Amino acid sequence: MRVKICGLTRAEDARAADAAGADYLGVVLSAGFGRSVVPSAARALVEGTSALRVAVLVDETADGAAAAARALGADVIQLHGTESPDVLDELRARGGWHLWKAVRAQSIEDVERAVEAYGRVADGILVEGWKEGSPGGGGARLALDPARVRALVPHSVDLVLAGGLGPDSVADAVRSFRPDVVDVSSGVERALGVKDHGRVQAFVRAARAAVPVPATKDDSA
């Protein structure tokens, strides 16, 4: 089970998430959001960490997205807007990063359309609950049938589960949706953009502990 701590705005929080065992550190690089970070300051924010870096972007051009991702030193570009598959194709040609496309799903058909549109060009489909307003950061839990969501996302593409997760809810989400990655931002905060280090640690532990241990053959049988 891989874990992403997103919406990082402070270097001390990035280091704490890295120390807690997070696999990904997410930084919002598009302007106009509560946790936005100026791209020129992004690399210093994650300096000294070993987790993979995720550039979170909304409706940027391919040129703008690539420039922001390079400023962070991103391993993953996460797109939260209405970007077309052509934008992902352009980004694929510009760097060795992985590409995740987010969908705010109000219905199972929303997930189905996202997989049909982006399954060929994305390395991951991020599914979060739908909430009125601007994309990302809404903390809306996904209110869809877990088995149907899991069945729609092919195993060649990562299912990234986001929205409304926290230390007390992530274990149930892992067991029901069986995602490849769980993504949290507001669920581990004590104020907007300020992470609670204890909640970060608890989230990582709970997510990993919820993964079933594979059965082993009983050699004595």
VENNORVEN-V296304 format. One record per backbone hydrogen bond with DSSP energy under -1.0 kcal/mol. CO is the residue of the C=O (numbers start at 1). NH is the residue of the N-H. E is the energy in kcal/mol with one decimal. If there is no record, write none. Layout:
# VENNORVEN-V296304
co:CO nh:NH e:E
co:CO nh:NH e:E
This chain:
# VENNORVEN-V296304
co:2 nh:182 e:-2.2
co:3 nh:23 e:-1.9
co:3 nh:24 e:-2.0
co:4 nh:184 e:-2.3
co:5 nh:26 e:-2.9
co:10 nh:14 e:-1.9
co:11 nh:15 e:-2.4
co:12 nh:16 e:-1.8
co:13 nh:17 e:-2.5
co:14 nh:18 e:-2.2
co:15 nh:19 e:-2.5
co:16 nh:20 e:-1.8
co:17 nh:22 e:-2.3
co:18 nh:21 e:-1.2
co:23 nh:52 e:-2.4
co:24 nh:5 e:-2.3
co:25 nh:54 e:-2.9
co:26 nh:8 e:-2.3
co:27 nh:56 e:-2.7
co:28 nh:37 e:-2.7
co:33 nh:36 e:-1.8
co:38 nh:41 e:-2.4
co:39 nh:42 e:-1.3
co:41 nh:45 e:-1.1
co:42 nh:46 e:-1.1
co:46 nh:49 e:-1.8
co:52 nh:25 e:-2.7
co:53 nh:75 e:-2.8
co:53 nh:76 e:-2.1
co:54 nh:27 e:-2.5
co:55 nh:78 e:-2.9
co:56 nh:29 e:-2.6
co:57 nh:80 e:-2.9
co:61 nh:65 e:-3.0
co:62 nh:66 e:-2.4
co:63 nh:67 e:-2.1
co:64 nh:68 e:-2.3
co:65 nh:69 e:-2.5
co:66 nh:70 e:-2.2
co:67 nh:71 e:-1.9
co:68 nh:72 e:-1.6
co:69 nh:73 e:-1.6
co:69 nh:74 e:-2.8
co:75 nh:98 e:-2.7
co:76 nh:55 e:-2.8
co:77 nh:100 e:-2.9
co:78 nh:57 e:-2.9
co:79 nh:102 e:-2.9
co:84 nh:88 e:-1.2
co:85 nh:89 e:-2.2
co:86 nh:90 e:-2.4
co:87 nh:91 e:-2.5
co:88 nh:92 e:-2.4
co:89 nh:93 e:-1.5
co:91 nh:94 e:-1.0
co:98 nh:77 e:-2.8
co:99 nh:123 e:-2.8
co:99 nh:124 e:-1.5
co:100 nh:79 e:-2.8
co:101 nh:126 e:-2.2
co:103 nh:128 e:-2.2
co:107 nh:111 e:-1.0
co:108 nh:112 e:-2.2
co:109 nh:113 e:-2.7
co:110 nh:114 e:-2.0
co:111 nh:115 e:-2.5
co:112 nh:116 e:-2.3
co:113 nh:117 e:-2.4
co:114 nh:118 e:-2.8
co:115 nh:119 e:-2.2
co:118 nh:122 e:-2.6
co:123 nh:158 e:-2.8
co:124 nh:101 e:-2.4
co:125 nh:160 e:-2.3
co:126 nh:103 e:-2.7
co:127 nh:162 e:-2.2
co:128 nh:105 e:-2.6
co:140 nh:129 e:-1.7
co:145 nh:149 e:-2.1
co:146 nh:150 e:-2.7
co:147 nh:151 e:-2.1
co:148 nh:152 e:-1.5
co:149 nh:153 e:-1.3
co:154 nh:157 e:-2.0
co:158 nh:125 e:-2.9
co:159 nh:180 e:-2.3
co:159 nh:181 e:-1.9
co:160 nh:127 e:-2.9
co:161 nh:183 e:-2.6
co:166 nh:169 e:-1.1
co:166 nh:170 e:-2.3
co:169 nh:173 e:-1.7
co:170 nh:174 e:-2.6
co:171 nh:175 e:-2.3
co:172 nh:176 e:-2.2
co:173 nh:177 e:-2.7
co:174 nh:178 e:-1.4
co:180 nh:2 e:-1.8
co:181 nh:161 e:-2.8
co:182 nh:4 e:-2.8
co:184 nh:6 e:-3.2
co:185 nh:188 e:-1.5
co:186 nh:189 e:-1.7
co:188 nh:196 e:-2.9
co:191 nh:194 e:-2.7
co:194 nh:190 e:-2.5
co:194 nh:191 e:-1.2
co:196 nh:200 e:-2.2
co:197 nh:201 e:-2.2
co:198 nh:202 e:-2.3
co:199 nh:203 e:-2.5
co:200 nh:204 e:-2.3
co:201 nh:205 e:-2.3
co:202 nh:206 e:-2.6
co:203 nh:207 e:-2.5
co:204 nh:208 e:-2.1
co:205 nh:209 e:-2.5
co:206 nh:210 e:-1.2
co:208 nh:211 e:-1.1
co:218 nh:221 e:-1.8
